[in-house]
């Protein structure tokens, strides 16, 4: 597993985690497509993922 070299720009929102974390250290269940905030993807009944970004 690799290591992150850049501080998360939103690390002040999650002070309980290291500023080098990615998706609250939960990459199986969360995504961070913008690099600003993690979210849980919406999975539809057919298994496809709904695009939540506008």
KOLZA-73172 format. One record per residue (C-alpha): x, y, z; residue in three letters; chain; residue number from 1. Coordinates in nm, 3 decimals. Each point is the difference from the previous one (the first is absolute). Layout:
! KOLZA-73172
+---------+---------+---------+------+------+-----+
!    east !   north !      up ! code ! unit ! pos !
+---------+---------+---------+------+------+-----+
!       X !       Y !       Z !  Ala !    A ! NUM !
...
+---------+---------+---------+------+------+-----+
END
This chain:
! KOLZA-73172
+---------+---------+---------+------+------+-----+
!    east !   north !      up ! code ! unit ! pos !
+---------+---------+---------+------+------+-----+
!   0.000 !   0.000 !   0.000 !  Unk !    A !   1 !
!   0.126 !   0.347 !  -0.087 !  Unk !    A !   2 !
!   0.027 !   0.311 !   0.212 !  Unk !    A !   3 !
!  -0.142 !   0.345 !  -0.061 !  Unk !    A !   4 !
!   0.247 !   0.285 !  -0.026 !  Unk !    A !   5 !
!  -0.247 !   0.291 !  -0.004 !  Unk !    A !   6 !
!  -0.209 !   0.131 !   0.287 !  Unk !    A !   7 !
!  -0.377 !  -0.034 !  -0.051 !  Unk !    A !   8 !
!  -0.132 !   0.353 !  -0.075 !  Unk !    A !   9 !
!  -0.304 !  -0.069 !   0.220 !  Unk !    A !  10 !
!   0.196 !  -0.152 !   0.293 !  Unk !    A !  11 !
!  -0.137 !   0.261 !   0.242 !  Unk !    A !  12 !
!  -0.348 !  -0.151 !  -0.052 !  Unk !    A !  13 !
!   0.123 !  -0.333 !   0.135 !  Unk !    A !  14 !
!   0.247 !   0.087 !   0.273 !  Unk !    A !  15 !
!  -0.023 !  -0.349 !   0.153 !  Unk !    A !  16 !
!   0.172 !  -0.148 !  -0.307 !  Unk !    A !  17 !
!   0.349 !   0.056 !  -0.133 !  Unk !    A !  18 !
!   0.014 !   0.283 !  -0.258 !  Unk !    A !  19 !
!   0.145 !  -0.255 !  -0.246 !  Unk !    A !  20 !
!  -0.308 !  -0.225 !   0.004 !  Unk !    A !  21 !
!  -0.215 !  -0.085 !  -0.302 !  Unk !    A !  22 !
!  -0.374 !  -0.057 !   0.037 !  Unk !    A !  23 !
!   0.026 !  -0.041 !   0.377 !  Unk !    A !  24 !
!   0.229 !  -0.300 !  -0.057 !  Unk !    A !  25 !
!  -0.297 !  -0.188 !  -0.153 !  Unk !    A !  26 !
!   0.067 !  -0.030 !  -0.377 !  Unk !    A !  27 !
!  -0.228 !  -0.304 !  -0.035 !  Unk !    A !  28 !
!  -0.319 !   0.189 !   0.092 !  Unk !    A !  29 !
!   0.077 !   0.366 !  -0.070 !  Unk !    A !  30 !
!   0.118 !   0.203 !  -0.300 !  Unk !    A !  31 !
!   0.148 !   0.347 !  -0.040 !  Unk !    A !  32 !
!  -0.025 !   0.095 !  -0.367 !  Unk !    A !  33 !
!   0.071 !   0.371 !   0.054 !  Unk !    A !  34 !
!   0.271 !  -0.034 !   0.264 !  Unk !    A !  35 !
!  -0.198 !   0.225 !   0.233 !  Unk !    A !  36 !
!  -0.248 !  -0.220 !   0.190 !  Unk !    A !  37 !
!  -0.074 !  -0.369 !   0.012 !  Unk !    A !  38 !
!  -0.341 !  -0.148 !  -0.065 !  Unk !    A !  39 !
!  -0.172 !  -0.335 !  -0.018 !  Unk !    A !  40 !
!  -0.094 !  -0.081 !  -0.360 !  Unk !    A !  41 !
!  -0.366 !  -0.066 !  -0.079 !  Unk !    A !  42 !
!  -0.023 !  -0.351 !  -0.144 !  Unk !    A !  43 !
!  -0.315 !  -0.072 !  -0.202 !  Unk !    A !  44 !
!  -0.187 !  -0.333 !  -0.009 !  Unk !    A !  45 !
!   0.171 !  -0.099 !  -0.325 !  Unk !    A !  46 !
!   0.341 !   0.047 !   0.163 !  Unk !    A !  47 !
!   0.086 !   0.323 !  -0.178 !  Unk !    A !  48 !
!   0.123 !   0.301 !   0.193 !  Unk !    A !  49 !
!  -0.191 !   0.327 !  -0.018 !  Unk !    A !  50 !
!   0.214 !   0.304 !  -0.081 !  Unk !    A !  51 !
!  -0.053 !   0.228 !   0.301 !  Unk !    A !  52 !
!   0.216 !   0.286 !  -0.123 !  Unk !    A !  53 !
!  -0.165 !   0.300 !  -0.164 !  Unk !    A !  54 !
+---------+---------+---------+------+------+-----+
END
